[in-house]
Amino acid sequence: MQKKPVNTPDKKAQLVKSFASLAKKLKREIRMEDLKQLGITKDMVAHHFGSLTALEKAARESHSNSFFDVAVENLYSQKALIKLREDVASSKRFVVTTAVNGCEVHDKFYASIKNFCKENDAQLLILVASDPAHNRDKQWGTISARLKNETLVLEDTSLNSNVFLSTIKLSAKHIDPTTGLGRIGQRNGTFIYASPKQRLKAVPVSNSTLPRFMMTTGAITVSNYNSDMYMSQRTAYIAHNDHVLGAIIVEIADDKHYHFRQIQSDSKGCFYDLGVKYTPTTKQKVRPEAFVLGDWHAGSTDPKAKKAWFDISQLTSPKRILLHDAFDGMSINHHEKHAKLLKAQRAENGQLSLSSELEILAEDIKKLSSVTDEVVVVKSNHDQFLERYLQEGKYVDDPQNHRISLVLALQLLNKKDPLKYAVNELCLKNDKKIIDKIKWLSIDDDYRIEGIQCGAHGHLGANGARGSLEAMESAYGNSVSGHSHTPQILRGAWCVGTSSLLKLEYNRGASSWLHSSCLIYPGGARQLINCIDGRWKL
């Protein structure tokens, strides 16, 4: 018969001391596997304390300085809530990020954020996400003691009447942290949730107003999801793979309007915002590798969006500008072939001339080429309107566009890109310097920037299926695509919005369209920039 451990004050004190010493050494959650290395068994813990949670509580009470973290519950006070409300009320610019319980802060990223806040008069706000495997008290859990004096978001908080920080309890290991939350945003506004992933999902709510968003922040803490529980190891592996050192910059323009931009840190803690690199101690201007514009649609481009993207390009000097749906195809749109009255309106507005539409595109490319080294035209479904029009011989019954179509049909017959020929050889034929700055991609070209696939528009999925953001992620992993006119982030797959007018003939009813483009920085960090009624920052 096994002899029960003797319950003595000295033995209990020794267990507590051993636990605290191990916590100080490992700087993470202590598991039974760790204690076994010291000769401490589960029976010993159960006999003297009842549970591992009770042992940890005793060690924290008597050796608090041995622990890198503190219980969030101990930081939850009326004083902390007042500080949160006062800091929100007195600020217009915020850096919102997530601390995962039981995980250490990434020191250098933390320092870079503090540097950004100092340089830009911004307030750091920290949400808390729970890793169930690291949360023995089943409440908030613990966060790094280094964050205890920062402004923690421990109650639902509004930044203005349209954007809110939510304290709904989400697991740090949720595959998609926005699952099931769309109906909350549909009723109440844009919500920012705690998660070490960066996710962005639009919620169309109206026929005439802008969409609302569900978004998660990325983390200020390092990835640590290790668990000795067998069924937790799969989710731990996935969570580690999806973990993003990152945050969201939120700027409050007034009670209704706001701007948001994602940031991601590299291993050295550095991140980029609007063409400026922030380190723990410095900031410096850095050229983005690329600026991927929301679907362009020449001739239907919103003048406010066009000006915003041009201004951002002048500010940041991107090495490349990428155009999706550069050509709109309004003059030859096969979707409108039976819309007789609409075509009559188009004729009255001078919008049925293919030559004029091509000239507009050429002029747009020419202007954009003045603020970048290269303009890359990504082959897109609207660009292919022209090929379909020529392939089906529709120009035979289109006297207005017959002559130019004969020229372009010959190019297609010779397996040349008719859109490229029209812009380069017909519209820009006297501007060789401009022509040399244009790169035309074919439908199957891979075009990677900093390891990110940027050559797929998004309208095609694998094996001839229809495209989606999920299909882009499955096929390419890290990517920036277009097509949906709706900014989205699904792990490594990002999607820009549109540059067109937000209401066109084919998007009636509730819409999630938004003027949104993407900056790509050295190392592959990305940032969506949204243009709201012509404004894109404070």
N, C-alpha and C positions, 0 to 999 in steps of 0.2 A: 504494500500500500504506500502511495507517494505521500511524503510528508509535506504538509502545508507550510508556506513561507511564514516566518515569524514576523508579526506586525509590530515593529518598534519605531519610535521616532527617529532614531539614527538611520535606520534602513530607508525610511521614507525620505529623509533629508538627502541621503546619498543618491537616491533615484532622481530626485528633483535637480540636484546639482549636476548629475550626469546628463540629464536631458538638456539643461541650460547650456552646458559646455558644448554639447553636440550641435545645438542650435546656433551658437556663436560661430562654430567652425564651418558648418555647412551653409548657413544663411538661406535656408529654405525650410519647408515643412518637414518635420521629423516623422518618419514612418516606423512601423514595428521592425521592418527589415534593418533599419539603421541601428535600432536599439539592440537587436540580436547580436550585432558585431561587438557590443560591449558586454555581452553575457546577460542582458536583461530580457526576460521572457514575457510572453503575453500573460501567463499566469501570475507572474510577479506584479505586473502592472495592474491586473484585475484585482488581485488580493489587496494591494495597498491603496489603490485609488479608484477602483471600479471600472475605469476606462482610460484610454489614451488621452481623450479630451480633458478629463479631470487632471491627469498628470501634467499636461501642457498648461492648463490654467494655473496650477500651483507653481509651476516653474516661472511663468510670466509674472505672477504676483511677487515672487521673492527674488527674481533675477531678471528684471525687465530690461536691463542694459545688455543682456546677452542676446536679445532678439532684434533682428533687422526690421521687423514689422510691428505694427500696433493694431489692435482691434478697432475696426471702423466704428463699432457701437460705442466705444469710449470717446470717439470724436464727435458723435452725434449729440449736439447740445443746442440750447436756445441761442447761445452766443455764436455758434458756428452757422446757424441758419440766418441770423441777423447779418453776419459778415457776408454770406452768400448774396443776400438781397441787396445789401449796400454796394457790393462790388459790381453786381449786374446793373443796378440803377445808375452808377457813376461811369459806366464804360460804354463805348460804341464799337469797340473791336475786341474780339475774344479768340483765344486759342482753346478749343475744346478737345480733350483727349480722354483716354480711358486708362485706369489702373486696374489690372487684373489681380485679384486677391492672391496672396501667397507668393507674389513675384517681385523681384527687385526692380528698382527703377533703372532705366538705361541712363547712366550718369551724363554722358555727353549729349544725348538728345535732349535731356532735361535742361542742361546748361544752354543749349542752342535755343530752345523755346524761351527760356528766361531772357536771353539776349534779344530775341525778336520782340518780346513784350516790352523790353526797355526801349528799344529803338523805335517802336511803332505805337507806343502808348496803348498796349493791349493787356487784357486780363486773362490769366490762365484759369480755366475751369476744368475740374477733373471729375468725370463720372467713374463709377465702380462697377466692374463686371465680376461675376463669380465663376470660378472653376470648381464645380461640385467636388472634385477629388481633393481639393485643397481647402475645403470649407467645413471643418468639423462642427462648428457651432451652429451651422444651418441658418445663420443670419447674414450680415454683410461680409463676415470673414475679416481678414486682416489686409492692410496695405503697408507699403514701405514707410517706415517712420520718417523718411526724408520728406514725405508729402504731407505730414500732419499739420503743417502750418499753411499749406496752400488752400485755395478755395475749393472745397469739395462740394459737389452737387448731390445733396442728400435729401432733397425734396424736389418735386416737379417744379420747373422754373421756366417762365416765359421771358424771352429776350425782346420780343415785341408781340403784337397781336397775331402774328402769323408764324412764328417759329418758336419752338419749345424744346427744352431739355427734359427728357423723360427718365425717371428712376425705376421704370418697370424692370423687374429682375430677369435678366437674360443670362444664359450660360455663355461663358467665353468659348465654349466648344460647339455652339450652334452652327450647323453647316451653312444655313442662310438665316442670319439674325433678324431679317425683316418678315419672316414667315408669319402670316396671320395678323400682321399689324396694319395692313393697308386701310382697313375700315376705320381705324383710329385717326389716321391722317385725313381720310376722306371727310370725316366730320369736323375735325378740329384744327388742322393746319399741318405745317411741316414739323417733323419730330426728329430729334437727334438722340440716338440710343447708345448705350455703352456696349462696346465690343472691340476686341483686338483686330477684327477684320475691318476693311473699308468697303462698305456696300452703299449703293445709291439706287433707289428705285422711285420712279415717279408715280404719282396718283392723280389721274385726270379727274377733275371735279366739276368742270363747268364748260359751257360752250364758248365762253368769252373771257374767262380769267385764267391766270397762269396756274400750272399744276402745283400740287403740293408734293413734298418729298419725304421719304423715309431714308435716313442715312445713319451710318455708324462711323466711328471716328478713327479706328486704329488705336494703338496703345503707346503709352509712355514707359511701359514696363517690358522687360525682356521675356522671351518665350520660355516658359517652364511648366509643362503640362504632364510631367512624368508621374506615373502612378504604378503601384504594385498590384492594383486590381486588374485582373486579366481583361475584363470587358471594357475597361477604360483605356486600354492601350491603343486600340484602333482610333478612337476619337482624339486621343492625345496626339497621335501621329498626324492626323488631319489638321488639328488645331495648330500644331507647330508649323506645318506647311503653309497655312493660310494667315499666320500671324503677321501683322504689318506694324512696324514702328511708325506711327503717324498720328495725325490730328486733323481737325477741320478749323480753318480760319473763318469766323463769322463776323460780318460787318453789318451794323444796324444803321440804315440810312434814315429811317423814320419809323413811325409806329406800324407801318404796313410793309415797307420795303426792306430787303436785306440782301446781302451777297454772301456766298460761301465758296471756299476753295479748299481742296485737299492738299495736304503736305505729307511726304514720306521721308523718313530719315535713312541715311546709309549707315554702315556699321560704325562710322566715326562720329555719328550724331549730327551730321550736316543735312540740311534740307534747303529747298528752293521755294521762293514765292515771288511771282511776277518778275522773274529774271534776276533775282538777287539771291545769292547763296549765303545762308546763315550758318556759322560755326559756333562753338561755345563762347568764342571771344571776339569774332569779327563778322563783318558782312562785306560782300563784294559782288559787283555785277558780273553775271555769267550769261553767255548767249545760250538760249535753249537750242537743242538739237533740231527741234521741229515744232511747228505750230499747225495742228490739224484742225482745219476750220469745219464748223458745222456745215452740212450739205449746202452748196453754194447756190445752185439754180439761177444762173445768169439771166437777167431780165425779170426775175421774180425775187431777187435778193432785197431784203429789207434795208433801206438806206441807213437806218440807225445801227443795225448789226454790222453792215459793211464798214461804217466809220469806226465802230468799236474795235473790230479786228485790225483795221489799219492802224489805229492809235496804239493798240497793244503791240503790234509788230514794230512800230517805230520806237516804242519804249524798250522792248526786249531784244530786238534784232535777231530773230530766229534764223538758223542756218537754212532751213527749208520751210516752205509753206505747202501743205497738202490740201488738195481740193477734191472733195467727194461730190458727185452729181454736179460737176462744173457746168455742164450743159443742161438746160431745163427741158428743151424740146417742145415748148408751148406751141410753136408754129406748125409742128407736124405731129402732135400728140395723138397716137392711135386710140387712146381711151376716150377722146372727144370727137371721134369721126362722125358719130350720129347726132351730136349736139348742135343742131343747125343754128339755133338762136345764139348759143354761146360763141360759135364760130363767127357769126355775124358781128357780135360785140368785139371779138378779137380783131376782126378786119377793120372796124371803125377806129380801134385803138392802135392800129398799125402793128399788131402782134402776130400776124400770120406770115411775115416775111422771114424765111430761113436765113437769108443773107444778113438781114439786120440783127437777128438773134446771134449769129456767129460773130458779127462785129462787136456786139456787146460783150460776149465772152472774151474775145481777144483783148478788148480794152481793159476789162477787169484783170486779166492775167498780166497785162502790161503794167498796170498800176501796182499790183501786188509784187511784181518782180523788182520794183524799185526799193523794197524794204526787206529783201531776202536774197540769198545767193542762188536759190533754185526754187522753182515752182513745180511741184509734182502733181500730175493729174491722175487720180486713181480711177481706173475704169469702173463705171457704175451703171446701174440700170437705166437712168435717164440718158446717159451718154449713148446707150445702145438704142434709144428711140430712133436715132438717125440711121443706124444700120438696118433696123427693122423696116423703116420707111423706104429705104433704098432697095432692100432685099425683096420686098413685096411689090415694088414698082408703083407705089402710090403716087409718085410724082407725075405719072402719065396723065392723071386726071387733075393735076394741080398746076394750072398755068402760071401762077405767081412764082412758084419755086421750081419750075421745070428746067430752066437753063442751068442753074447751079447744081441741080440734082444730077443732071447728065454727067457733069464733070466729076462729081463725088461718086456716082455709081461706077464709073470707070476705075476709080481708085479701089473701091471695094471689090470689084471684079478681079483686080490684080492683087488681092489679099493685103491691101494697105488699110490703115485706119483712116476712114474718111473725115472724122472729127479733127484728128491731128493735121491732116492735109489742109483742111479748110482754114484752121487757125494759122498754121505756119506758112502755108504757101499762098493763100488767098488774102488773108487779113493782115498778117505781119510780115509779108514778103520783103519789105524794105527795112525790117528791124532785126538784122541777124543777131545782134547782141542779146535781144530779148529771146529770140528763138533758141539760142544756145543755153538759156537759163531754164528752159522748160523740159521736164522729163515726163514722157507719156507711158504709163503702165498698161500692159495688156491684162486681160481678164484673169490669167493664170500666173501673173508675176508675183513672186514673193518679194516683199520690200520691207526689210527689217531695219529698225532704228533702235540702237541700244538693246538689241534682243527682242524688240517688240514688233510683231507683225502689223505693218501699216498698209499693206498692199491689197487688202480685201475690203470691199465696200460694205459687205454685210448682208447683201440680198440673196446670196447663195450659201446653202449649207453643204454638207458633205454628200457626195454621190448624187448630185442633182436635186437634193431636197431644198426647201425654202430656208432662208437664213433666219437666225435669231442670235441673241447674245449668248445663249447656252451653246449653240452650235459653234460660235466663234471661239468660246472657251475650250470646247471639246477638241476642235481642230487645231487651234493655234496656241492655246495657253495665254500668254501675254499678248494682247492685241489692242489696237485702237481702230474702231470701225465707225461707219455712219449708217445711213439708210432709214432708221426708225424715226429720225427727227427728235428723238427724246434722249437726253443725257442719262446714262446708266453706268453703273459699275457692278460687275459680278466677279469678285476676286480679281484675277489678272486680266479679265476681258472688260475693256472700257468702250463706251460708245458716245460720240459727240451728238449734239442736237442738230439744229438747222440754222442756216443764215437767211432762209427765205422769209417772206411774209408769213405770219403765224396762222393766217386764215387764207386758204386757197380753195379752189373748187372741189377738191377731193378729200378734204378733212373736215367734214361737217360733224356737229355734235361735240361731245366732251373730248378734249384734246390734252395730250401731255407734251405737246411740242414746246420747245424752248430754244432760244438763241444760246448756243453753248459750243465752245471749242476747247481744244486740249493742247496744252504745252507739254512737250517731252524734254526732259533735262538730261544732262550727262549722267550716266549710270542707270537710266531708265525710270527715274522718278517722273510722275505725271501729275497734272493739275488741270481740272476742268475750270474754265472761266465762263461765267454766265453773263449775258447782256440783258438787263431788265430795262426796257424802255430807253435804251441808249446808254444806260449807266452800268458799269461793270466793277466798280470799287468805290469806296468812300472818297 
